[in-house]
Amino acid sequence: MNQRGYFLAFVLALVDILQW
């Protein structure tokens, strides 16, 4: 898996968690 894509997925998940 692409390292940049993995980081992007992590950031998107983090943003989704923060938007409660």
Backbone as ProteinMPNN parsed JSONL, in Angstrom:
{"seq_chain_A": "MNQRGYFLAFVLALVDILQW", "coords_chain_A": {"N_chain_A": [[0.849, -1.193, 0.0], [0.418, 2.278, -0.666], [2.476, 4.615, 0.981], [1.856, 7.285, 1.286], [-0.845, 7.254, 0.71], [-1.738, 5.743, 2.811], [-1.249, 7.433, 4.941], [-2.953, 9.505, 4.269], [-5.42, 8.248, 4.524], [-5.394, 7.82, 7.245], [-5.446, 10.437, 8.224], [-7.931, 11.291, 7.253], [-9.604, 9.615, 8.689], [-9.052, 10.501, 11.248], [-9.974, 13.134, 11.152], [-12.655, 12.608, 10.745], [-13.302, 11.488, 13.183], [-12.862, 13.642, 14.853], [-14.867, 15.322, 14.113], [-17.311, 15.288, 15.735]], "CA_chain_A": [[0.0, 0.0, 0.0], [1.194, 3.508, -0.744], [2.669, 5.234, 2.294], [1.125, 8.55, 1.279], [-2.26, 6.915, 0.749], [-2.018, 5.272, 4.164], [-1.271, 8.627, 5.78], [-4.167, 10.242, 3.923], [-6.54, 7.514, 5.111], [-5.314, 8.055, 8.684], [-5.882, 11.817, 8.457], [-9.371, 11.351, 7.011], [-10.249, 8.939, 9.811], [-8.885, 11.363, 12.409], [-10.886, 14.262, 10.958], [-14.01, 12.092, 10.939], [-13.47, 11.295, 14.621], [-12.898, 14.957, 15.489], [-16.108, 16.006, 13.757], [-18.445, 14.736, 16.456]], "C_chain_A": [[0.889, 1.25, 0.0], [1.275, 4.172, 0.623], [1.888, 6.541, 2.394], [-0.377, 8.3, 1.375], [-2.666, 6.457, 2.14], [-2.126, 6.455, 5.124], [-2.542, 9.433, 5.539], [-5.388, 9.582, 4.556], [-6.58, 7.748, 6.627], [-5.829, 9.449, 9.036], [-7.393, 11.94, 8.29], [-10.133, 10.716, 8.166], [-10.19, 9.829, 11.054], [-9.839, 12.549, 12.337], [-12.323, 13.82, 11.203], [-14.304, 11.903, 12.429], [-13.622, 12.652, 15.318], [-14.19, 15.701, 15.191], [-17.311, 15.315, 14.409], [-19.228, 15.925, 16.926]], "O_chain_A": [[1.968, 1.263, 0.592], [0.276, 4.28, 1.334], [1.331, 6.867, 3.442], [-1.095, 9.046, 2.041], [-3.774, 6.732, 2.602], [-2.984, 6.475, 6.006], [-3.135, 9.974, 6.472], [-6.279, 10.264, 5.062], [-7.654, 7.859, 7.219], [-6.554, 9.624, 10.015], [-8.059, 12.608, 9.081], [-11.182, 11.215, 8.575], [-11.151, 9.904, 11.819], [-10.443, 12.927, 13.34], [-13.115, 14.556, 11.792], [-15.427, 12.132, 12.878], [-14.409, 12.794, 16.253], [-14.57, 16.609, 15.93], [-18.208, 14.824, 13.724], [-20.26, 15.767, 17.577]]}, "name": "protein", "num_of_chains": 1, "seq": "MNQRGYFLAFVLALVDILQW"}
